[in-house]
Amino acid sequence: MHGEAEALIQLTLTLSQADPAAARQTLHHLDHALRSARRLGTRPLECHVLNALGEVLLGAGRSEQALDQHAAALELARRTGERDEQARAHRGLARAHAALGNHDQAHDHLQEALGLYTALAAPEADQIRDQFATTPKPGA
């Protein structure tokens, strides 16, 4: 079951990036993966799916809903100690806030993501540094 959920996540993310019109079907598959993760009690996978949902929703222009999914992922990832998913959630929250024009919140979440990705020695840290160059400064 865990492998099935992970495969669904990867498939749906690939589909949604290749064809934005597939977002509705993508969300259906991710909802199925989320139910599977919850049924199995696999909290790390649940965090992963919640972040994936946030990313797909943001890509579909549904920023408010993306905020909800990334916030849920962040809360769960903090409880379970999943630092990579915490970083991913902060990055998603930053993107969603930026899309909504909430530049102060976007900056704060980028800072959090950068700190976590740097501590994890993840390549995403360099991407976040680049993102700071294009994100309006707080108060702008």
C-alpha positions as CSV (number, residue, x, y, z in Angstrom):
1,M,0.0,0.0,0.0
2,H,2.8,2.5,0.9
3,G,4.4,1.9,-2.5
4,E,1.1,2.4,-4.3
5,A,0.6,5.7,-2.6
6,E,4.1,6.9,-3.4
7,A,3.7,5.8,-7.0
8,L,0.4,7.7,-7.2
9,I,2.0,10.9,-5.8
10,Q,4.8,10.8,-8.4
11,L,2.4,10.0,-11.2
12,T,0.0,12.8,-10.3
13,L,2.8,15.4,-9.9
14,T,4.2,14.5,-13.3
15,L,0.8,14.7,-14.9
16,S,-0.1,18.0,-13.4
17,Q,3.1,19.6,-14.5
18,A,2.8,18.2,-18.0
19,D,-0.8,19.2,-18.5
20,P,-2.5,21.8,-16.3
21,A,-5.9,20.5,-17.4
22,A,-5.1,17.3,-15.7
23,A,-5.1,19.0,-12.3
24,R,-8.6,17.8,-11.4
25,Q,-7.7,14.1,-12.0
26,T,-4.4,14.7,-10.2
27,L,-6.2,16.0,-7.1
28,H,-8.4,12.9,-7.2
29,H,-5.4,10.6,-7.2
30,L,-3.7,12.6,-4.4
31,D,-6.9,12.5,-2.3
32,H,-6.8,8.7,-2.8
33,A,-3.1,8.6,-1.7
34,L,-3.9,10.8,1.3
35,R,-6.7,8.4,2.4
36,S,-4.3,5.5,2.0
37,A,-1.6,7.1,4.0
38,R,-4.0,7.9,6.8
39,R,-5.5,4.4,6.7
40,L,-2.0,3.0,7.1
41,G,-1.1,5.5,9.7
42,T,2.0,6.5,7.7
43,R,2.6,10.0,8.9
44,P,5.7,10.8,6.8
45,L,3.8,9.8,3.7
46,E,0.8,11.8,4.8
47,C,3.1,14.9,5.1
48,H,4.4,14.2,1.6
49,V,0.9,13.9,0.1
50,L,-0.3,17.1,1.8
51,N,2.6,19.0,0.4
52,A,2.0,17.5,-3.0
53,L,-1.7,18.5,-2.8
54,G,-0.5,22.1,-1.9
55,E,1.8,22.1,-4.9
56,V,-0.9,20.9,-7.4
57,L,-3.4,23.4,-6.0
58,L,-1.0,26.2,-6.3
59,G,-0.2,25.2,-9.8
60,A,-4.0,25.3,-10.5
61,G,-4.3,28.8,-9.2
62,R,-6.0,27.8,-6.0
63,S,-3.6,29.6,-3.6
64,E,-5.9,29.7,-0.6
65,Q,-6.4,25.9,-0.7
66,A,-2.7,25.4,-1.2
67,L,-2.1,27.4,2.0
68,D,-4.4,25.0,3.9
69,Q,-2.6,21.9,2.6
70,H,0.9,23.2,3.2
71,A,-0.1,24.4,6.7
72,A,-1.5,21.0,7.5
73,A,1.7,19.4,6.2
74,L,3.8,21.7,8.3
75,E,1.9,21.0,11.5
76,L,2.1,17.2,11.0
77,A,5.8,17.4,9.9
78,R,6.6,19.3,13.1
79,R,4.9,16.7,15.2
80,T,6.7,13.8,13.5
81,G,10.0,15.5,13.1
82,E,10.0,15.3,9.3
83,R,12.4,18.2,8.7
84,D,12.5,17.7,4.9
85,E,8.7,17.9,4.7
86,Q,8.8,20.9,7.1
87,A,11.1,22.7,4.7
88,R,8.9,21.7,1.7
89,A,5.8,23.0,3.5
90,H,7.5,26.3,4.3
91,R,8.6,26.6,0.7
92,G,5.0,25.9,-0.5
93,L,3.6,28.4,2.0
94,A,6.0,31.0,0.7
95,R,4.9,30.4,-2.8
96,A,1.2,30.5,-1.9
97,H,1.6,33.7,0.1
98,A,3.6,35.3,-2.7
99,A,0.8,34.4,-5.2
100,L,-1.7,36.1,-2.8
101,G,0.5,39.2,-2.5
102,N,1.4,38.4,1.2
103,H,5.0,39.3,0.7
104,D,6.0,39.5,4.4
105,Q,4.6,36.0,5.1
106,A,6.3,34.7,1.9
107,H,9.6,36.1,3.1
108,D,9.2,34.6,6.6
109,H,8.5,31.1,5.2
110,L,11.3,31.3,2.7
111,Q,13.6,32.1,5.6
112,E,12.4,29.0,7.5
113,A,12.7,26.8,4.4
114,L,16.3,28.1,3.8
115,G,17.3,27.4,7.4
116,L,15.9,23.8,7.2
117,Y,17.3,23.0,3.7
118,T,20.7,24.4,4.7
119,A,20.7,22.3,7.9
120,L,19.8,19.3,5.8
121,A,22.5,20.1,3.2
122,A,19.8,19.9,0.6
123,P,20.3,21.3,-2.9
124,E,17.0,23.2,-2.5
125,A,18.9,25.7,-0.3
126,D,20.5,27.1,-3.4
127,Q,17.2,27.3,-5.1
128,I,15.7,29.2,-2.1
129,R,18.6,31.7,-2.2
130,D,17.9,32.3,-5.8
131,Q,14.2,32.7,-5.0
132,F,15.0,35.5,-2.5
133,A,16.4,37.5,-5.4
134,T,12.9,37.5,-7.1
135,T,10.7,37.8,-3.9
136,P,9.8,41.3,-2.8
137,K,11.3,42.3,0.5
138,P,9.1,42.5,3.6
139,G,7.1,45.7,3.8
140,A,7.3,46.2,0.0
